[in-house]
Amino acid sequence: MDRRDFLLATTVAALAAPEIAVSAKAPAAIEELTLADIAAAYADGRLTSRRLTQIYLDRISSLDRRGPELGAVLETNPQALDIAAELDRERQTHGPRGPLHGVPILLKDNIETADRMMTTAGSLALDGWYAPKDAPLVARLRAAGAVILGKTNLSEWANFRSSHSSSGWSGRGGQTHNPYALNRTPSGSSSGSAVAVAANFCAVAVGTETDGSIVSPASINGIVGLKPTIGLVSRGGIVPISHSQDTAGPLARSVRDAAVLLGVMAGPDAADPASAAVGERFESDYVRFLDPDGLRGARLGIARRFFAESAPLNGFLDNCVATLKRAGAIVVDPADLPMHGAAVAAEQEVLLYEFKADLNTYLARLPGEFPVRSLADLIRFNEAHAAQELPLFDQELLRQAQAKGNLEEAAYRDARATCLTATRSGGIDAVLCEHGLDAIVTLTSGPAWLTDAVNGDSDTGGCSSPAAVAGYPHITVPAGLYRGLPVGLSFFGTAFSEPKLIKLASGFEHAANGRTVPHFLPSV
């Protein structure tokens, strides 16, 4: 009996029981089920969408609200079971729409849904905001037959509020906890989505990234995260930080599942200017690029400088490089970016300017009765509700953004130009060209640091900025455990190189087998 048959057999046994008891020792019935596992169980009648939705809801109740109290899910969709039942009926009469038909999916709570769930970016200032229509990516998910199961917690305002924030904390949801060690960070800002996937509250989830907010929590929670090229997934209906860098992307336990989800999420949006730049490069089937032997003959450059000051992490990276070589990759080591760290100040300048402009535009859409319809209103709201919104850290980034002018100012234009030169022609593209590389590879981040409500986040290193600032794709894959905590390996490249990165990532996943199920330990 192979792994899939075992999991589905235990699913059948679990479904035969009148009640499913869910505890910190998760039932094999749903642990690590892939989209292929779910589709197979639906196809031969061993499972229904309504039953799987109920199982996930029960698990969230037992592990997220009680038990280890992970705090990953802000609210569940009160219509989820009815939607799942209707999709079951449709399957029986018309067949499945595709690989997401009847699959429960969780969304980060900065993505609008036109249902009975709010969209708040974790802030009490948006409590009661029910969007009038789905974000385009949500409309695509629904059209593919997905069940929108709920909204996940996040670092409030996608972690653009304070330089001393605690990742995974929001005024609305409190602190999300890492499922591998409850006293450690889940990273952010897509904290809840990553934890939910790692803890098997869903098969796949959607996060968003401006700089690291998909790949860092994916790495730290032992799952796959894929940040697409800007414009590949519509930015419409997402609470913004920066139109230059914001994008939604998949979080999954396997590269295959991330590829399936990206294929559904990606698509043109006439209302999104970045979408026009994609042209004919949209793909509806990224699964065809999967290859368990995808590393053979690939030229990969190892970016060492991100973790140059950590001998232990460089040792971990050495082991990953050895795996790449055993799988047939041609390695150029080192292949560091010439702009390493050069765009940090310029990026921050861009984000401050764009946050003010983009958030003001977003909030101005809200009905007149809402207390916040501008960034200035938000700052005043937080001051008036300091006990709930400012108990741990301040909002200095909001004030700094409010002090900026408009996007016509030379300071903004110059900073953006510096960012593009440093990360594209003088960064990623330069290194790829110089060494004839297929991708740049390094560790995604260090292991999870201790959650610190006094001092905020620590810095254990990370490689997210070049691809984030450039607007280029970036995928992270579990590489194993470092002292009991997950660390991911990153592959990033030039614009619209998702097919190549998925091939490489699937090859590494096959060779490394780095995913480990969490056990909700109090500490490591």
Residue pairs with C-beta under 8 A, 6 or more apart in sequence:
1 9
4 34
4 36
4 37
4 40
6 28
7 28
7 29
7 31
7 32
7 33
7 37
8 37
8 40
8 41
8 46
8 47
10 27
10 28
10 29
11 29
11 30
11 33
11 41
11 46
11 47
12 46
12 47
13 29
14 20
14 27
14 28
14 29
14 30
14 55
15 29
15 46
15 47
15 51
20 27
20 29
20 55
20 58
21 27
22 58
22 59
22 61
22 62
22 63
23 62
23 63
23 67
24 63
24 67
24 68
24 519
24 520
25 519
26 59
26 63
26 200
26 517
29 55
30 52
30 55
30 56
30 59
30 200
31 200
31 517
32 200
32 253
32 515
32 517
33 200
33 203
34 203
34 253
34 254
34 256
34 257
35 99
35 100
35 103
35 203
35 204
35 256
35 257
35 260
36 99
36 256
38 47
38 52
38 102
38 103
38 203
39 96
39 99
39 101
41 47
42 48
42 49
42 91
42 96
42 101
42 102
43 96
48 84
48 88
48 102
49 84
49 85
49 87
49 88
49 91
49 101
49 102
49 103
49 104
49 147
50 81
50 84
50 85
50 88
52 84
52 102
52 103
52 104
53 80
53 81
53 84
53 104
53 147
53 149
54 81
56 104
56 149
56 201
56 202
57 76
57 80
57 81
57 149
59 200
59 201
60 73
60 76
60 150
60 196
60 201
63 70
63 199
63 201
63 520
64 70
64 71
64 72
64 73
64 196
64 199
64 201
67 520
68 177
68 179
68 182
68 520
69 177
70 176
70 177
70 179
70 182
70 195
70 199
70 520
71 153
71 168
71 173
71 174
71 175
71 176
71 177
71 192
72 152
72 153
72 176
72 186
72 191
72 192
72 193
72 195
72 196
72 199
72 201
73 106
73 150
73 151
73 152
73 153
73 192
73 196
73 201
74 109
74 120
74 122
74 150
74 151
74 152
74 153
74 172
74 173
74 192
75 117
75 118
75 150
75 151
76 149
76 150
77 83
77 115
77 116
77 117
77 147
77 148
77 149
77 150
78 116
79 115
79 116
80 104
80 147
80 148
80 149
80 150
83 147
83 148
84 102
84 104
84 147
87 101
87 102
87 145
87 147
88 102
90 97
90 101
90 145
91 101
91 102
96 102
96 145
97 143
97 144
97 145
98 144
98 145
98 264
99 260
100 141
100 144
100 145
100 146
100 260
100 261
100 264
101 144
101 145
101 146
102 145
102 147
103 145
103 146
103 147
103 203
103 204
104 146
104 147
104 149
104 202
104 203
105 141
105 146
105 147
105 148
105 149
105 202
105 203
105 204
105 205
105 206
105 261
106 149
106 150
106 151
106 152
106 192
106 193
106 196
106 197
106 201
106 202
106 205
106 206
107 113
107 138
107 148
107 150
107 151
107 152
107 193
107 205
107 206
108 151
108 152
108 154
108 189
108 190
108 192
108 193
108 205
108 206
108 207
108 208
108 248
109 118
109 119
109 120
109 121
109 122
109 151
109 152
109 153
109 154
109 172
109 173
109 192
110 119
110 121
110 122
110 154
110 158
110 208
110 238
110 239
111 119
111 135
111 137
111 138
111 151
111 206
111 208
111 237
111 238
111 239
111 248
112 119
112 131
112 133
112 134
112 135
112 138
112 237
112 238
113 119
113 131
113 134
113 135
113 138
113 148
113 151
114 130
114 131
114 132
114 133
114 134
114 138
115 130
115 148
116 130
117 130
117 148
117 150
117 151
118 126
118 127
118 128
118 129
118 130
118 151
119 126
119 129
119 130
119 131
119 151
119 239
120 126
120 127
120 129
120 172
121 154
121 156
121 157
121 158
121 170
121 239
122 153
122 154
122 155
122 156
122 157
122 170
122 171
122 172
122 173
123 156
123 157
123 170
123 171
123 172
123 378
123 389
124 171
124 172
124 381
124 385
124 388
124 389
125 371
125 372
125 377
125 378
125 381
125 382
125 385
125 389
126 366
126 370
126 372
127 172
128 370
129 366
129 370
131 237
133 139
133 237
134 142
134 237
135 234
135 236
135 237
135 238
136 234
136 236
136 237
136 267
136 269
136 271
136 272
137 206
137 233
137 234
137 236
137 237
137 238
137 248
137 265
138 148
138 237
140 264
140 265
140 267
141 148
141 206
141 264
141 265
142 148
144 264
146 264
149 202
152 190
152 191
152 192
152 193
152 195
152 196
152 205
153 168
153 170
153 172
153 173
153 174
153 176
153 191
153 192
154 168
154 170
154 173
154 188
154 189
154 190
154 191
154 192
154 193
155 165
155 166
155 167
155 168
155 169
155 170
155 188
155 189
155 191
155 213
156 165
156 169
156 170
156 171
156 172
157 239
157 241
157 398
158 188
158 189
158 208
158 210
158 213
158 239
158 241
159 165
159 167
159 188
159 189
159 213
160 210
160 241
160 351
160 355
160 397
161 393
161 395
161 397
161 398
162 393
162 394
162 395
162 396
162 397
162 456
163 396
163 397
163 456
164 393
164 394
164 455
164 456
164 457
165 188
165 392
165 393
165 456
165 457
166 175
166 185
166 392
166 393
166 451
166 452
166 453
166 456
166 457
167 185
167 186
167 187
167 188
167 189
167 191
167 217
167 457
168 175
168 176
168 177
168 185
168 186
168 187
168 188
168 191
168 192
168 195
168 451
169 175
169 176
169 392
171 385
171 388
171 389
173 192
175 451
175 453
176 186
176 191
176 192
176 195
177 183
177 184
177 186
177 195
177 451
178 184
178 185
178 186
178 195
178 220
178 221
178 448
178 451
179 195
179 198
179 199
179 221
179 518
179 520
180 198
180 221
180 222
180 448
180 484
180 485
180 486
180 518
180 519
180 521
180 524
181 448
181 484
181 485
181 521
181 522
181 523
181 524
182 520
182 521
182 522
182 523
183 450
183 451
183 522
183 523
184 448
184 449
184 450
184 451
184 485
184 523
184 524
185 220
185 448
185 449
185 450
185 451
185 457
186 192
186 194
186 195
186 217
186 220
186 221
186 448
187 194
187 212
187 216
187 217
187 219
187 220
187 221
187 445
187 448
188 213
188 216
188 217
189 208
189 210
189 213
189 217
190 207
190 208
190 209
190 213
190 214
190 217
190 218
190 225
190 251
191 217
193 205
193 206
193 207
193 217
193 251
194 205
194 207
194 217
194 218
194 220
194 221
194 223
194 225
194 251
195 217
195 221
196 202
196 205
197 203
197 204
197 205
197 221
197 223
197 251
197 252
197 253
198 221
198 222
198 223
198 253
198 518
199 518
199 520
200 517
203 252
203 253
203 257
204 250
204 251
204 252
204 253
204 257
204 258
204 260
204 261
205 250
205 251
205 252
206 248
206 249
206 250
206 251
206 261
206 265
207 213
207 214
207 217
207 218
207 225
207 248
207 249
207 250
207 251
208 214
208 238
208 246
208 247
208 248
208 249
209 215
209 227
209 245
209 246
209 247
209 248
209 249
209 464
209 468
210 241
210 242
210 245
210 246
210 351
210 468
211 245
211 347
211 351
211 464
211 465
211 468
211 469
212 445
212 462
212 464
212 465
212 468
214 225
214 226
214 227
214 249
214 251
215 225
215 227
215 444
215 445
215 464
215 474
215 475
215 476
215 488
215 490
216 444
216 445
216 462
216 464
217 225
217 251
218 224
218 225
218 251
218 444
218 476
218 488
219 225
219 443
219 444
219 445
219 476
219 478
219 486
219 487
219 488
219 490
220 445
220 447
220 448
220 485
220 486
220 487
220 488
221 486
221 518
222 478
222 481
222 486
222 488
222 514
222 515
222 516
222 518
223 251
223 252
223 253
223 478
223 515
224 250
224 251
224 252
224 253
224 254
224 255
224 257
224 258
224 475
224 476
224 477
224 478
224 505
224 509
225 249
225 250
225 251
225 258
225 475
225 476
225 488
226 249
226 250
226 258
226 262
226 473
226 474
226 475
226 476
226 498
226 501
226 502
227 247
227 249
227 464
227 467
227 468
227 473
227 474
227 475
228 247
228 248
228 249
228 262
228 265
228 266
228 473
228 498
229 247
229 278
229 471
229 472
229 473
229 495
229 496
229 497
229 498
230 244
230 245
230 246
230 247
230 274
230 471
231 247
231 272
231 274
231 275
231 276
231 277
231 278
231 471
232 247
232 262
232 266
232 278
232 281
232 282
232 473
232 496
232 498
233 247
233 248
233 249
233 262
233 265
233 266
233 267
234 267
234 269
234 271
234 272
234 275
235 243
235 246
235 247
235 248
235 269
235 272
235 274
236 269
236 271
236 272
238 246
238 248
239 359
239 362
240 246
240 354
240 355
240 358
240 359
240 361
240 362
241 351
241 354
241 355
241 358
241 359
242 350
242 351
242 354
242 355
242 358
243 274
243 354
243 358
244 350
244 354
244 416
244 419
244 471
245 350
245 351
245 468
245 469
245 471
247 471
248 265
249 262
249 265
250 257
250 258
250 259
250 261
250 262
250 265
251 258
252 258
252 261
253 515
254 509
254 515
255 290
255 475
255 477
255 502
255 505
255 506
255 509
256 287
256 290
256 506
258 475
258 502
259 286
259 287
259 289
259 290
259 502
259 506
260 286
260 287
262 286
262 498
263 283
263 284
263 285
263 286
263 287
264 284
266 282
266 283
266 284
266 286
267 282
267 284
268 275
268 278
268 282
269 275
278 496
281 496
283 498
283 499
286 498
286 499
286 502
289 498
289 499
289 500
289 502
289 503
289 506
290 502
290 503
290 506
291 503
291 506
291 507
292 506
292 507
292 510
293 327
293 328
293 507
293 510
294 503
294 504
294 505
294 506
294 507
294 508
294 510
295 324
295 327
295 328
295 329
295 504
295 507
295 508
295 511
296 327
296 328
296 329
296 507
297 328
297 329
297 330
298 328
298 329
298 330
298 438
298 439
298 504
298 507
299 329
299 330
299 332
299 435
299 436
299 437
299 438
300 324
300 329
300 330
300 331
300 332
300 437
300 438
300 439
300 440
300 441
300 491
300 504
301 331
301 332
301 333
301 334
301 335
301 431
301 432
301 435
301 437
301 439
301 440
301 441
302 317
302 321
302 331
302 332
302 333
302 334
302 335
302 440
302 441
302 442
303 334
303 335
303 336
303 337
303 440
303 441
303 442
303 463
304 314
304 317
304 333
304 334
304 336
304 442
305 334
305 336
305 337
305 340
306 340
306 442
306 443
306 461
306 462
306 463
307 313
307 314
307 317
307 442
307 443
307 446
307 461
308 314
309 461
310 446
310 461
312 482
313 443
313 446
313 461
313 482
313 487
316 443
316 479
316 480
316 482
316 487
317 442
317 443
319 480
320 441
320 443
320 479
320 489
320 512
321 331
321 333
323 508
323 511
323 512
324 331
324 441
324 508
324 511
325 331
326 511
327 507
327 508
327 510
327 511
329 507
332 435
332 437
335 431
335 434
335 435
335 437
335 440
336 431
337 427
337 428
337 430
337 431
337 440
337 466
338 426
338 427
338 430
338 431
339 422
339 423
339 426
339 427
339 466
342 422
343 418
343 419
343 422
343 423
343 465
343 469
344 465
345 415
346 415
346 416
346 418
346 419
346 422
347 415
347 419
347 465
347 469
349 411
349 412
349 415
350 412
350 415
350 416
350 419
352 397
352 400
352 401
352 404
353 401
353 404
353 405
353 406
353 407
353 409
353 411
353 412
353 415
354 407
355 375
355 397
355 401
356 375
356 401
356 402
356 404
357 406
357 407
359 375
359 378
359 401
360 374
360 375
363 370
363 372
363 373
363 374
363 375
363 377
363 378
364 373
364 374
366 372
366 373
371 377
371 381
372 378
372 381
375 398
375 401
375 402
376 402
378 398
379 395
379 398
379 399
379 402
381 389
382 389
382 390
382 395
382 398
383 390
389 395
392 453
392 456
393 456
404 412
405 411
405 412
406 412
407 413
419 469
420 469
420 470
422 469
423 465
423 466
423 467
423 469
423 470
423 472
424 470
424 472
427 466
427 470
428 440
428 466
428 467
428 470
428 472
428 492
428 493
428 494
429 494
431 437
431 440
432 438
432 439
432 440
432 493
432 494
437 493
438 493
438 500
438 504
439 491
439 492
439 493
439 497
439 500
439 501
439 504
440 491
440 492
440 493
441 489
441 490
441 491
442 463
442 489
442 490
443 461
443 463
443 479
443 487
443 488
443 489
443 490
444 462
444 463
444 464
444 476
444 487
444 488
444 489
444 490
445 460
445 461
445 462
445 463
445 464
445 487
445 488
446 460
446 461
446 462
446 482
446 487
447 460
447 482
447 483
447 485
447 486
447 487
448 460
448 485
448 486
449 457
449 458
449 460
450 458
452 458
463 490
463 492
464 474
466 472
466 492
467 473
467 474
467 492
468 474
470 495
471 495
472 492
472 493
472 494
472 495
472 497
473 492
473 493
473 495
473 496
473 497
473 498
473 501
474 490
474 491
474 492
474 501
475 490
475 491
475 492
475 498
475 501
475 502
475 505
476 488
476 489
476 490
476 491
477 488
477 489
477 491
477 505
477 508
477 509
477 512
477 514
478 486
478 488
478 489
478 509
478 512
478 514
478 515
478 516
479 487
479 488
479 489
479 508
479 512
479 514
480 486
480 487
480 512
480 514
480 516
481 487
481 516
483 524
484 521
484 524
485 524
486 514
486 516
488 514
489 508
489 512
489 514
491 501
491 504
491 505
491 508
492 501
493 500
493 501
509 515
